[in-house]
């Protein structure tokens, strides 16, 4: 009748965000080769560090980010539970974040 197992959130859930791969048209508009947009931000690491909806992640831990699967892979394999995110906001502001998972 149920159990008392502790369910741990996956690392990508802890970020508190959902992601969307940019379309070829969006890549052209922003003059980017790759990128994944932060579609929504929920309570979690992104919100705590000021990462806002619309931020376009171009790399994590110096690895190009093409899809949300790329984000998941890098996060799951992060050494020391720290990730370094680089990207750009739609207004052209470049931003870098170091996040402790």
C-alpha positions as CSV (number, residue, x, y, z in Angstrom):
1,X,0.0,0.0,0.0
2,X,2.5,2.6,-1.1
3,X,6.0,3.1,0.2
4,X,8.1,5.6,2.0
5,X,10.9,5.8,-0.6
6,X,12.5,9.2,-0.9
7,X,12.1,10.5,-4.5
8,X,15.0,12.7,-5.5
9,X,14.4,15.4,-8.2
10,X,16.6,15.0,-11.2
11,X,19.2,17.6,-11.6
12,X,17.4,19.3,-14.6
13,X,14.3,19.6,-12.4
14,X,16.3,21.3,-9.7
15,X,17.2,24.1,-12.2
16,X,13.6,25.2,-12.2
17,X,13.2,25.9,-15.9
18,X,11.8,24.6,-19.1
19,X,13.6,24.9,-22.4
20,X,12.9,25.2,-26.1
21,X,15.4,24.6,-28.9
22,X,15.6,27.7,-31.2
23,X,14.2,27.3,-34.7
24,X,16.4,28.1,-37.7
25,X,14.6,31.4,-38.1
26,X,15.3,32.4,-34.5
27,X,18.9,31.4,-34.9
28,X,19.2,33.7,-37.9
29,X,17.4,36.6,-36.1
30,X,19.7,36.4,-33.1
31,X,22.8,35.7,-35.3
32,X,23.5,32.5,-33.4
33,X,24.7,29.0,-34.6
34,X,23.0,27.2,-31.7
35,X,20.9,27.9,-28.7
36,X,18.2,26.8,-26.3
37,X,15.8,29.3,-24.9
38,X,14.6,29.3,-21.3
39,X,10.8,29.1,-21.9
40,X,9.7,29.4,-18.2
41,X,11.4,29.8,-14.9
42,X,10.0,28.3,-11.7
43,X,11.4,28.3,-8.1
44,X,14.8,26.7,-8.3
45,X,18.4,27.4,-9.1
46,X,17.7,29.5,-12.2
47,X,15.4,31.8,-10.3
48,X,17.7,32.1,-7.4
49,X,20.5,33.2,-9.7
50,X,18.4,35.7,-11.7
51,X,18.2,33.8,-15.0
52,X,15.0,35.0,-16.6
53,X,12.6,33.7,-19.2
54,X,13.9,34.3,-22.7
55,X,17.6,33.8,-21.9
56,X,19.2,31.8,-24.7
57,X,21.8,29.3,-23.5
58,X,24.6,28.9,-26.1
59,X,26.9,26.8,-24.0
60,X,27.2,24.9,-20.7
61,X,30.6,24.0,-19.4
62,X,32.0,25.3,-22.7
63,X,30.0,22.7,-24.6
64,X,27.7,24.1,-27.4
65,X,24.0,23.8,-26.5
66,X,21.8,22.7,-29.3
67,X,18.9,21.0,-27.5
68,X,17.4,20.5,-24.0
69,X,18.9,17.0,-24.2
70,X,22.4,18.7,-24.3
71,X,21.5,20.6,-21.2
72,X,20.4,17.4,-19.4
73,X,23.5,15.5,-20.5
74,X,25.9,18.2,-19.3
75,X,24.1,18.6,-16.0
76,X,24.0,14.9,-15.3
77,X,27.7,14.7,-15.8
78,X,28.7,17.9,-14.1
79,X,31.9,17.6,-12.0
80,X,31.7,19.1,-8.5
81,X,28.0,19.8,-9.1
82,X,28.9,23.2,-10.7
83,X,27.8,24.3,-14.2
84,X,28.9,27.3,-16.1
85,X,26.3,28.7,-18.5
86,X,26.9,31.3,-21.2
87,X,24.2,32.9,-23.4
88,X,22.4,36.0,-24.5
89,X,19.1,37.7,-23.7
90,X,16.9,38.7,-26.7
91,X,17.9,42.4,-26.1
92,X,21.6,41.5,-26.8
93,X,22.9,41.4,-23.3
94,X,25.5,38.6,-23.0
95,X,25.5,36.8,-19.6
96,X,27.5,34.2,-17.8
97,X,26.4,32.3,-14.8
98,X,28.2,29.8,-12.5
99,X,25.6,27.6,-10.8
100,X,25.9,25.2,-7.9
101,X,23.6,22.3,-8.4
